[in-house]
Amino acid sequence: MVFKQPDKNEFEQVKQLVEEFWLFNENMQPKQFSILSDKGRVIAFGRLIEHSEATELCTMGVAKEFQKKGLGEKMVEHLIRMAKRDVYLVTILPGFFAKSGFKVVQDYPDSLRKKVEICTKEYHVEEPYFVMKCNIQ
């Protein structure tokens, strides 16, 4: 398995997984994604969005039969390595991302404020949303 950008068929699989997992799907472009693929099958994916004032990690998941095998953590680590500046995210799973160096923050760029509003209105869940930041050295 190797990290790569999705080809056309793999991006269709990513879109299906995003819908299945009910993840943020606004303006998705293949070049924003990294995937782990096994013989053409997407088993993990994640997205970096470059905003004018921040880099955001979002739209990340692992195919159900491959969950609990450390692939989510590997994807987060890969995306952090790809980032050229500090990375922010909006999540309901702060414990998961804390393992990769993310910390909950109260002060964050406007693009993430907008994301929290979208998530709260369109992706309403029982758990609270947190904004987290990982400093890139």
C-alpha positions as CSV (number, residue, x, y, z in Angstrom):
1,M,0.0,0.0,0.0
2,V,1.2,3.4,-0.9
3,F,0.0,7.0,-0.4
4,K,-1.0,8.7,-3.6
5,Q,-3.5,11.0,-5.3
6,P,-6.6,9.2,-6.5
7,D,-7.1,8.5,-10.1
8,K,-10.6,8.9,-11.6
9,N,-11.9,5.5,-10.4
10,E,-10.4,5.9,-7.0
11,F,-11.9,9.4,-6.6
12,E,-15.3,7.9,-7.4
13,Q,-14.7,5.5,-4.5
14,V,-13.7,8.4,-2.2
15,K,-16.9,10.2,-3.1
16,Q,-18.9,7.1,-2.2
17,L,-17.1,6.7,1.1
18,V,-17.5,10.4,1.9
19,E,-21.3,10.0,1.4
20,E,-21.4,6.8,3.4
21,F,-19.6,8.4,6.3
22,W,-21.5,11.6,6.0
23,L,-18.3,13.8,5.8
24,F,-17.8,17.3,4.5
25,N,-18.1,17.2,0.7
26,E,-18.0,20.8,-0.4
27,N,-15.9,21.5,-3.5
28,M,-14.0,18.2,-3.5
29,Q,-11.2,18.0,-6.0
30,P,-8.9,14.9,-6.5
31,K,-5.7,17.0,-6.1
32,Q,-6.8,17.8,-2.5
33,F,-6.8,14.1,-1.5
34,S,-4.3,11.5,-0.5
35,I,-5.4,7.9,-0.4
36,L,-4.1,4.5,0.6
37,S,-5.1,2.1,-2.2
38,D,-4.8,-1.6,-2.4
39,K,-5.0,-3.0,-5.9
40,G,-7.2,-0.1,-7.0
41,R,-9.5,-0.2,-3.9
42,V,-9.5,2.9,-1.7
43,I,-9.0,1.8,1.9
44,A,-8.2,5.2,3.5
45,F,-8.4,8.8,2.4
46,G,-7.8,12.3,3.7
47,R,-7.9,15.9,2.3
48,L,-5.9,19.0,2.8
49,I,-7.7,22.3,1.9
50,E,-5.5,25.4,1.4
51,H,-7.4,28.4,2.7
52,S,-5.8,31.9,2.3
53,E,-4.9,32.0,6.0
54,A,-4.8,28.3,7.0
55,T,-4.3,24.7,5.9
56,E,-7.2,22.4,6.9
57,L,-7.2,18.7,7.3
58,C,-10.7,17.3,6.7
59,T,-12.8,14.7,4.9
60,M,-10.9,11.8,6.2
61,G,-11.9,8.2,6.7
62,V,-11.0,4.5,6.5
63,A,-13.1,1.8,4.8
64,K,-15.1,-0.1,7.5
65,E,-13.3,-3.4,7.1
66,F,-9.9,-1.7,7.5
67,Q,-10.7,0.3,10.6
68,K,-8.9,-0.2,13.9
69,K,-5.7,-1.2,12.1
70,G,-3.8,2.1,12.5
71,L,-4.5,3.4,9.0
72,G,-6.3,6.5,10.2
73,E,-3.3,7.5,12.2
74,K,-1.0,6.8,9.3
75,M,-3.2,9.0,7.0
76,V,-3.1,11.9,9.6
77,E,0.7,11.6,9.8
78,H,1.1,11.5,6.0
79,L,-1.1,14.6,5.6
80,I,0.8,16.5,8.3
81,R,4.1,15.7,6.5
82,M,2.6,17.1,3.3
83,A,1.6,20.4,4.9
84,K,3.7,23.4,4.5
85,R,2.2,25.4,7.4
86,D,0.3,24.7,10.6
87,V,-2.7,22.4,10.1
88,Y,-6.2,23.0,11.6
89,L,-9.2,20.7,11.7
90,V,-12.8,20.6,12.9
91,T,-13.7,17.3,14.6
92,I,-15.9,15.5,17.1
93,L,-13.0,13.1,17.9
94,P,-10.4,15.2,19.6
95,G,-8.8,12.2,21.4
96,F,-8.0,10.6,18.0
97,F,-6.3,13.6,16.6
98,A,-4.5,14.5,19.9
99,K,-2.4,11.3,19.4
100,S,-0.9,12.9,16.3
101,G,0.0,16.2,18.0
102,F,-3.2,18.2,17.5
103,K,-4.3,20.4,20.4
104,V,-7.7,22.0,20.9
105,V,-7.6,25.8,20.3
106,Q,-9.9,28.6,20.9
107,D,-8.2,31.1,18.6
108,Y,-8.3,30.1,14.9
109,P,-8.7,31.6,11.4
110,D,-12.0,32.8,10.0
111,S,-12.1,30.0,7.4
112,L,-12.4,27.5,10.3
113,R,-15.1,29.6,12.0
114,K,-17.1,29.2,8.8
115,K,-16.4,25.5,8.9
116,V,-17.7,25.1,12.5
117,E,-20.9,27.0,11.4
118,I,-21.4,24.6,8.4
119,C,-20.7,21.5,10.5
120,T,-23.0,22.6,13.3
121,K,-25.9,23.4,10.9
122,E,-25.5,20.7,8.2
123,Y,-23.7,17.9,10.1
124,H,-25.5,18.0,13.4
125,V,-24.4,15.3,15.7
126,E,-24.7,14.7,19.5
127,E,-21.0,15.3,20.1
128,P,-19.6,18.8,20.3
129,Y,-17.3,20.1,17.6
130,F,-13.7,21.1,18.4
131,V,-11.1,23.1,16.4
132,M,-7.7,21.7,16.7
133,K,-4.2,22.8,15.5
134,C,-1.0,20.9,14.8
135,N,2.1,23.1,14.6
136,I,4.4,22.2,11.7
137,Q,8.1,22.5,12.5
